[in-house]
């Protein structure tokens, strides 16, 4: 479905089977499939965790938590069954990488989930696919059924004496379910309301049992680590940031697409060389470096190595790998409004700062962009956002606040240009932006 | 209430995947909606009985998920994404074009019951923006002429 792209700077690890028909089990086996899980079956669980720790693999869902460390938090002995939960509820705006993994390499996700289970002592894994991804859910279901058919899953896998089950699960439309505790609630057949932590899922997760929750790309990296070795994987990236990652280039770039680049790849180079620069010969205004929840960079701030630590040092987050370029013709007030409209829609309403904050900011920015803004609104919007930070059960409140604060701070002049009833400087004739004022009457 | 054989087979199998019955609820609601067209009162009552839940409990869960609807909609639900990557590439223009062509607004349905329109949040097609989904099918890298071609295709079906 989605087109594949390539660039000479790519280092293909997770994407090495893309376009090669690896959703077919026989083809997957030709391409070194299910070798990693057999290697893991011959290892002690502590050694699997040690190898993943050595790889410096960090969570690809957004938080960037070290995967090996996360696995080591699962208690060895547990009265309740342990589980592995693969988070395929990909919904962070700007992110479209897990889709390609599900489509082109579904068995790698299964293999990664089984290895994670062997590492922590779980014997069941669930692969949660967002509801909108129906065709991918079908691909995943077929892959699981094929693996059962060959005895790679089920009783006595690969003659090891170990039973291991992998099941698929489906969502029905909810961004927040991508948050780990809401994901578990959803899988248990409930509203995706986040749980308070501690206890963390590694100790008390699905149905009260210890649960490891990893992103699709994280789990798909694991078989490659088992085969290539932790040290090899670590050396692909930068210190403490092992491996490569799928960067989803979107927005005003000439060659948008999903590219696998080593961690630490320069953002400026990513936009101008890999992405082919800005469309229509226009210039760059801003970049969303890691999905819509991450603070934006101005065009003069993008000489940054794209790994978790360097991006954090530069004041943003590597996030989920969604890199969105914004050109100089874009109104940043309107862009902020679009971001907050999304988070307001997705807020579950459980925590008041998030429920009220997103709604209030949306209303303020709607009025502001329509020409009804006051100077004090600029600081009020930032103040509201700051008061959401760290005050909610799940990170959705932070996710909404962070980009808004950065846009107010970095593009204050654009807010000021809208004051005193002036029309949006970037509005075109017949633009929906001009029709906003009458909307306020409702 | 009768569902298709495929539905029943999947339902029976899925129940064996989890330690609790209600775990099948969210995906099952969506599969039921696919067959009935929406989550009807009958569907709610049926699933509540099967999963030993109250109808209130089922409604409570259902109302959380944006893909589940309680009223019938068009045969083809045109879902236009206007989130960040799509809005930068003309998603809003696609949405207003669809609204004009179909003569309906957000969550509206045409009089002949063929099309519904919905402005949706990110569908995971950011690198191929602007993108839409018609029911479960993705259409990507669109512009207004391509959008027309997509709609023409469904209108002929």
Interface residues (C-beta under 8 A of the other chain):
Chain A: X1 X2 X3 X81 X90 X91 X92 X93 X94 X95 X96 X98 X99 X126 X130 X131 X132 X133 X134 X135 X165 X167 X169 X170 X171 X172 X173 X174 X175 X186 X187 X188 X189 X190 X191 X192 X207 X248 X249 X250 X251 X252 X256 X257 X258 X288 X292 X322 X324 X326 X327 X330 X335 X338 X339 X342 X345 X346 X348 X432
Chain B: X17 X18 X19 X20 X21 X22 X23 X24 X25 X26 X27 X29 X30 X51 X60 X61 X63 X64 X65 X66 X67 X68 X82 X83 X84 X85 X87 X88 X89 X92 X96 X121 X122 X123 X124 X125 X126 X127 X128 X129 X133 X136 X137 X138 X140 X141
